[in-house]
Amino acid sequence: MVMSYDALDGAPDEALLVAYGNGDVAAARALTLRLTPRALAHAARMLGDRAEAEDVAQEAMLRLWRIAPDWRQGEAKVTTWLYRVVSNLCTDRLRRSGRTLPIDAIADPPAPDPGALARLAEADRAAALQAALLRLPDRQREAVVLRHLEGLTNPEIAAVMDIGVEAVESLTARGKRALQALLEGRKAELGYDDD
């Protein structure tokens, strides 16, 4: 069955994956356009390196296409599966490299056009957050990124990280406290009021 372009926009990820598994190339294109930016953003936040993140996102999408013919709807969400694969690939790369990234290696995310000073302040805040995230232990960073930057729920994060919901809550709470401690002395510098 080949899905019409109108049906592709509102189709759930799982339906698009099953359609691709059954030979619908248009469904694969729609799913790629929908999921690749998310995989890339998640990898970039975990690795702090855009080129490595692109490699990870590409590998994760290739793995998704390989399992498409065997995908069984209702067993897992495609996004949960994809975030888990991206997280595992990033963790593997971080372990193999044994490195920490210098603050200079962190790319500033693009910002809307609120004005030059606001863009500079936002870039400084994003760089400070990224540098602080990279100082967290891997599991805390992963939980915080998935929860507060990717917007996943605690049960979704638990599925991605293969841990219990209580462990997710603990990791995100400890990660947030650590981030707060790392950034506490920089409030004024980053343009935040004491409120």
PLY file of the C-alpha trace (Angstrom):
ply
format ascii 1.0
element vertex 195
property float x
property float y
property float z
element edge 194
property int vertex1
property int vertex2
end_header
0.00 0.00 0.00
1.35 3.44 -0.94
0.16 6.32 1.24
-1.00 9.57 -0.35
0.93 12.74 0.40
-2.04 14.16 2.35
-2.08 11.10 4.59
1.67 11.37 5.24
1.48 14.70 7.09
-0.80 13.48 9.85
0.22 9.83 9.87
1.75 8.48 13.08
5.45 7.58 12.97
4.65 3.91 13.48
2.27 3.84 10.49
4.87 5.53 8.29
7.53 3.02 9.35
5.24 0.08 8.62
4.35 1.62 5.24
8.04 1.96 4.41
8.62 -1.62 5.52
5.97 -2.56 2.95
7.77 -0.65 0.19
6.34 2.89 0.42
9.31 5.17 -0.30
7.23 8.34 0.20
6.49 7.22 3.77
10.24 6.82 4.38
10.88 10.32 3.08
8.18 11.80 5.32
9.51 9.95 8.36
13.09 10.96 7.55
12.12 14.62 7.32
10.25 14.32 10.62
12.78 12.34 12.68
16.27 13.19 11.43
16.31 16.73 12.90
15.31 15.31 16.30
17.98 12.60 16.17
20.59 15.14 15.08
19.68 17.63 17.81
19.76 14.95 20.50
23.14 13.65 19.32
24.58 17.16 19.11
23.52 17.90 22.68
25.03 14.67 23.94
28.29 14.89 21.98
28.86 18.62 21.59
30.20 17.99 18.08
28.02 18.62 15.03
30.00 16.38 12.65
29.91 13.42 15.04
26.24 14.10 15.70
25.52 13.93 11.96
27.28 10.54 11.79
25.26 9.29 14.76
21.95 10.55 13.34
22.71 8.93 9.99
23.62 5.61 11.63
20.47 5.70 13.79
18.25 6.33 10.75
19.96 3.52 8.82
19.25 1.17 11.71
15.62 2.31 11.69
15.31 1.50 7.99
16.88 -1.93 8.52
14.29 -2.90 11.16
11.33 -1.38 9.29
10.15 -4.64 7.66
10.01 -6.32 11.09
8.43 -3.39 13.00
5.39 -4.40 15.02
3.07 -1.52 15.82
2.06 -1.12 19.43
5.23 -2.58 20.97
7.21 0.66 21.10
7.06 4.21 19.83
9.37 4.92 16.92
10.68 8.05 18.63
11.45 6.16 21.84
13.32 3.53 19.84
15.22 6.21 17.89
16.20 8.24 20.98
17.47 5.06 22.60
19.60 4.16 19.57
20.97 7.71 19.34
21.75 7.71 23.08
23.52 4.36 22.84
25.56 5.43 19.80
26.56 8.66 21.56
27.47 6.84 24.76
29.62 4.41 22.76
31.44 7.28 21.06
32.01 9.12 24.34
33.37 5.98 26.00
35.65 5.12 23.07
37.08 8.62 22.86
37.51 9.12 26.61
37.50 12.82 25.92
35.81 15.91 27.19
35.10 18.72 24.80
36.58 22.18 25.22
34.07 25.00 25.42
35.37 26.34 22.06
34.12 23.18 20.32
30.51 23.88 21.22
28.57 25.38 18.33
26.07 28.09 19.08
22.53 27.13 18.08
20.73 29.36 15.60
18.46 31.91 17.23
15.47 33.88 15.98
16.18 37.50 15.06
15.42 39.43 18.28
18.35 41.82 17.81
22.11 41.62 18.01
22.46 41.98 21.80
19.69 39.51 22.54
21.24 37.03 20.08
24.64 37.38 21.74
23.14 36.92 25.21
21.19 33.86 24.08
24.31 32.39 22.42
26.27 32.92 25.65
23.50 31.22 27.65
23.35 28.28 25.23
27.14 27.87 25.27
27.20 28.00 29.07
24.40 25.43 29.28
26.12 23.14 26.76
29.44 23.40 28.62
27.69 22.64 31.92
25.81 19.71 30.36
29.08 18.23 29.15
30.40 18.31 32.72
27.54 16.13 33.98
27.93 12.36 34.21
26.68 10.70 30.99
23.47 9.25 32.45
22.48 12.51 34.18
23.18 14.49 30.99
21.12 12.05 28.93
18.16 12.22 31.33
18.25 16.03 31.56
18.54 16.46 27.78
15.70 14.05 27.06
13.42 15.60 29.69
14.11 19.30 29.49
15.44 19.84 25.99
13.70 17.09 24.01
10.47 17.24 26.05
10.05 13.50 26.64
8.00 12.28 29.58
9.60 10.31 32.41
8.09 7.00 31.22
9.41 7.66 27.69
12.85 8.45 29.08
12.74 5.28 31.17
12.09 3.30 27.99
14.89 5.07 26.10
17.42 4.59 28.91
16.16 1.13 29.91
15.71 2.11 33.56
12.78 2.66 35.91
10.79 5.89 36.15
12.13 6.45 39.69
15.68 6.27 38.36
14.79 8.84 35.68
13.37 11.16 38.33
16.52 10.75 40.41
18.85 11.34 37.46
17.00 14.45 36.28
16.81 15.89 39.80
20.53 15.31 40.43
21.37 16.64 36.96
19.32 19.81 37.48
20.97 20.41 40.88
24.41 19.91 39.34
23.59 22.29 36.47
22.33 24.88 38.92
25.54 24.60 40.93
27.69 24.85 37.80
25.85 27.92 36.52
25.06 29.63 39.86
27.98 32.06 39.81
27.28 33.13 36.24
23.72 34.52 36.61
24.66 38.17 36.25
27.17 37.48 33.47
24.52 35.57 31.52
21.90 38.29 32.02
19.63 36.58 34.52
18.06 38.49 37.39
18.36 37.19 40.92
14.62 36.41 40.98
0 1
1 2
2 3
3 4
4 5
5 6
6 7
7 8
8 9
9 10
10 11
11 12
12 13
13 14
14 15
15 16
16 17
17 18
18 19
19 20
20 21
21 22
22 23
23 24
24 25
25 26
26 27
27 28
28 29
29 30
30 31
31 32
32 33
33 34
34 35
35 36
36 37
37 38
38 39
39 40
40 41
41 42
42 43
43 44
44 45
45 46
46 47
47 48
48 49
49 50
50 51
51 52
52 53
53 54
54 55
55 56
56 57
57 58
58 59
59 60
60 61
61 62
62 63
63 64
64 65
65 66
66 67
67 68
68 69
69 70
70 71
71 72
72 73
73 74
74 75
75 76
76 77
77 78
78 79
79 80
80 81
81 82
82 83
83 84
84 85
85 86
86 87
87 88
88 89
89 90
90 91
91 92
92 93
93 94
94 95
95 96
96 97
97 98
98 99
99 100
100 101
101 102
102 103
103 104
104 105
105 106
106 107
107 108
108 109
109 110
110 111
111 112
112 113
113 114
114 115
115 116
116 117
117 118
118 119
119 120
120 121
121 122
122 123
123 124
124 125
125 126
126 127
127 128
128 129
129 130
130 131
131 132
132 133
133 134
134 135
135 136
136 137
137 138
138 139
139 140
140 141
141 142
142 143
143 144
144 145
145 146
146 147
147 148
148 149
149 150
150 151
151 152
152 153
153 154
154 155
155 156
156 157
157 158
158 159
159 160
160 161
161 162
162 163
163 164
164 165
165 166
166 167
167 168
168 169
169 170
170 171
171 172
172 173
173 174
174 175
175 176
176 177
177 178
178 179
179 180
180 181
181 182
182 183
183 184
184 185
185 186
186 187
187 188
188 189
189 190
190 191
191 192
192 193
193 194
